[in-house]
Amino acid sequence: MTARIDITLTVNGERVTRSVEPRRHLIDFLRLDLGLTGSHAGCEHGVCGACTVRVDGEIVRGCLVLAVSLDGAEVTTIEGLSDSGEVEDLQAAFVARNAAQCGFCTPGMVMAAADILRHHPEADRAAIREHLSGNYCRCTGYQAIVDAVEATLEARR
Amino acid sequence: MNDMPTPESIGLSREDLPNSYIGRSVPRPNVPKLVQGRATYTDDVQLPRLVHAAFLRSPHAHARIARIDAAAAMQVPGVVRVFTGADLAKVCDPWVATLDHLKGMKSAPQYPLPLERATWQGEPVVAVVADSRAAAEDGVAALLVEFEPLPAQLDMETALAPGAVVIHPQLGDNLVFTRTAEKGDVAAAMAAAHKVVEATFVTGRHTGVTLEPRSIIADYNRAEGTLTVHHSTQAPHMMQGVFAKQLRLEDGQVRVICKDVGGSFGIKVHVYPDEVAVAAMARILGRPVKFVADRFESFVSDIHARDHRIKGRIAVDADGKILAFDIDDLTGIGPYSVYPRTSAIEGNQVVNLCGGPYDFANYRCTTTVVLQNKTPTCQYRAVGHPIATAVTEGLVDLAAEALGMDPIEIRRRNLIRDDAYPYTSPPGMRFEGLSHHAALDKLLQMVPVDRIRADQAEQRKRGVHRGLGFASFIELTNPSPFMYGIGGARISAQDGATVRMDPDGSVVVMSGVTEQGQGTEGILRQIVAHGVGVPVERVKVITGDTQTTPYGGGTWACRGAGIGGEAALQSAIALKQQILVVAGAMLQAAPDSLDIVMGQVVDRDTGRERMPLAELGRIVYYRGDTLPKDLPRELVQTRHFITKEYPFAFTNGIQASWVEVDTETGMVKLLEHWCVEDCGRVVNPLLVDEQVRGGIVQGLGGALYEHCVYDEQGNLLTTTMADYLVPMSAEMPDMHVGHVETPTKESLLGAKGAGEAGTAGAPAALMNAINDALRPLGARVTEQPFTPARILAALSRI
C-alpha cells in the first residue's frame, strides 16, 4: 500500500478534506469515508451505472474514478441532488409511476435522468432509452422509468 | 357482525368507495426513499467492532486442497484472522440438500468451506477477516494455497456415462434425481398420429444478477448468546432456522433482520456457503463480520439456473388436436444440490409443467438431474417455467407448421376450455380455475394481427424479415407445503400478519412476507387500509425482522400477495371488528350498525360520522377506566393463512412477441411485446403491470443475451457485466400488459401470484417470433440464448 494523499473537494456543497489511499475509488470514498450510502457499487466495471454521480457538472461512474484525482472538484450525489430540489418533479414522477422496484439502481438512474433534463430537454422516448442504457435495472421493464422521464420532460416544456 | 365476510361485503369489486384500495393503482410508500438514495441496504449498515470478510476462491473446477499457508496473510496490516474449512467445521455442521418427496434424490454434505476438495471454480475455500474489505482482499492475495487439479466433469451429457468423473465418490455416481411422469399411451398415440414432429431445445445457463450483490452481516453477542444477522434475503425466518441449526443454536437465539433488498429473483432464497461461513466466523470471533459479494463473486457463486437440454416430440391429428407430448429433459446442477430447496425442483417443474395450457391425453416426461463441476444451480425466477413453456410452445408451433395451420388456430383448438375447471393435467397438476381462451381473446384485441401480418408480407418483399410469435403458459403460485414442507424442509408455506391500532388511530401491520421491490409493503398497506377502513397514509408496514414479525415463509414462488396479503386482510378485518365492538360500547350502538370509513367510525347505513379512531384510541389506551370492565379491547389482531384445497394456485396467460431479424448480422430487434395474464384479483395494477414487464425483460434477457459461458477447463468466462450481458433500456421494446381476473376461491382476497408470469412466457414467445421470421428462409433456432452467431449458423451464413 502507498501513502495516503490529502484531498480537499466540495461534496454536495460542503467542503471536505480527507486522506485517502491512492487506490480508493470515488464510490468507496463517498460510501465509506463520507457515509453517503445513496450511491451504490453494482458492477465495479463501469457498466451498470448504479454508482453514477455528478463531478464538475458531468455524470461519471463512481467506480471508475479515483478519489485522489478529485482534489478541488465539485461532486454531487443523489443525497445532494435530492436536497437541492433540482429533480423533485422527476422523483415525484418516479413515485407516481412505480419507476423503481428494489431501488438499488434508482439513485444512479435519477442522476442519469437528471442529466437528460439538463442537457437534452427535447429527448424523445428513443433518446431517453438510449441515454439510460448505461444504467441497468433488473426489476422494472424500463418502461415505467422511460415514462417518468418523458412525463417530466413534457411537463417542463 | 359475525357473518363471514365475502369479497362483495368488503367491497372488493367496488372502486367507488373511499376505502376501496384493493384494485387501485396506489403509489408505493417506500419509493420516495429509493429515489432519494435514503434506503438502507445491508451494506449500508455499520456496527461497532465490525470486521470484513473476503474469500479465496478456487481457481480450478475440481482440485484437491493440498496446503493452506496463512502466515504471510496474517502479516498484512489490518488482517484479524484466517479461517479454513477445518476451522469452521468446529462450530458449523454441514448440510445435505435433498427433499424426501423427490424419491431417490441424493446429494453430498456441503460445508461452509470445503475440507478436502474444491468442486467448482469460484467455490470459497479460505476466508480472511480484516478491519476493512480492502485489507481482507490484501490478505487473500497473500495467502499461499496449493491446489492439485483433478479431472473435472463439465458436460452434463456425459455425467452418467462410463468414465465420468464421479464428483462425490460416496454417492456412487453423478445422478442426483430422475423422475418420469406418464399418462395414457404415448407410443400408441405417436403411432396413430397424423403428424409427429420433434426438436431438441437448449436453455442457456444464466443467473439472476441482482444489482445489489448478496450481502450479510453476522454478529454474535457472547454475553447474550445471540446471533443477529443483517441479511439481504427473501426468507428471514427460513434463514433464522438455518443459522440456528448449522451453528448448533436454538432458533430463539438467532435474529435475522432484512432491511432494503436490492433485487432477489430467487437468488437470495438459498443457503450459500460463504454466508454461512460469515455467521460461523462471527460465532467464533464474537464480533460482527460483514461480507458483500463483489460482481466477480456474484457471477461465480450466486446460483445459476436453466442449464437444460430437452428433446421433445409432439403428436397431432389432422385437425390439429394435440394427441401426445413426449419429453426428455437433462439438466446439470453443479457439484451440490443447493440447500434447502434443492436443485432437483427445476427439473421436476419441467415434468410438472410441460404441455400445461393444453387439453391432451397422453404424456411422458422424464427429467434427469446430474452433477457437474460448475457453479451450483437452483431456483431462479419462474423456476422451470420458461423451459417448459419454450419446449411446449416450440413444439406446438412446429406442429402448426407441419399442418399448415395458423399458430393462433392450433392454440384455440387445444387450450383447456375456460369452463373445464377444476381440471387435472396429465402430470397431475390440479387447476382450480384458468382462463386461457379469455386471455387469448383479450390478447387478440391488443395485438393488431392483421396489420402485423400485412406489414410482415410487405417487409419480406424488401428483404426485411419480421416475425410474430405466441406463447401460452401456466404459472405455479401460492405454494402449499406440497412444494417443500412435505419433503422435510423447514420452509413455511403459511404466513402471518399482525395488525394493531395505536392511540392516534394509526395502524401498523407486521408481516412475515418480505419486500425486495415487488411492492409487498405497498400492497399490504392497501389491503390493511381497506380492511380496517383507514386512509393508506395511516398504515405503516413492518417486514423483514424475525424478532417482530409473525413467522412466515417470506417472498418467493409468487406468494407475497396471495398468502401474505390474505393473512393481512384477515387480520385487518379482525381488528376492524374489535374496534367496532369498542366503538359500540362507547356510542351505545350495536357494533354491526357501525362501520369504519377513512379513519372515522360511522353509522353503517347513513355514513354519518360518529367518532374518529384517534378518539377511540385515546379512550382505550389512556382512559380504559371509562369503558365497561368486561369489554374486550385488544386492538392487536394476528391471523395466519395457508392454502388448503389446492397444492398450488395456478395462473395462466399468453404473450406475443414481434421482432425483426437482421439476416446479415444475426441481430434480433424487439419491436413490440404483449402479455395478458390472470393472477386472480389484481391488488394494484400499477405494480402488477411493471412487475410483469420486468419479468418479460428477464425472460428476454435469458433468451437473447444472458449466458454463463465456460471454457473447457470449467472456468467461467462471463464474470463481469461487460461480458455477461443483461437487457438495456434501448434494446427493450414497449410492452403492453392486459389482465383477466379469475380470483382464487381459496381466499377472501382472491389474489394469485404475478411476479413470474412475464419470465415464464417471454423466451418462448420470442423464439416463436424469431422462427416465424426465419421460416421462409428455411432456418430455425431452438438453442438459447439466440445470439447472432446461432442465428447466422441457422441461416448457414457462418
Interface residues (C-beta under 8 A of the other chain):
Chain A: M1 E21 R23 R31 L32 L36 T37 G38 S39 H40 G42 C43 E44 H45 V47 C48 A50 T77 I78 E79 S82 Q91 F94 V95 A96 R97 N98 A99 A100 Q101 C102 G103 F104 C105 T106 P107 V110 R125 A126 I128 R129 E130 L132 S133 G134 N135 Y136 C137 R138 C139 T140 G141 Y142 Q143 A144 I145 V146
Chain B: P27 R28 N30 V31 P32 K33 L34 V35 Q36 G37 R38 A39 T40 Y41 D43 D44 P77 S132 A134 D138 G208 V209 T210 L211 E212 D260 V261 G262 G263 S264 F265 D294 R295 Q516 G517 Q518 G519 L686 L687 E690 Q691 V692 R693 G694 G695 I696 V697 Q698 T720 M721 A722 V726 P727 M728 S729 A730 E731 M732 D734 M735 G758
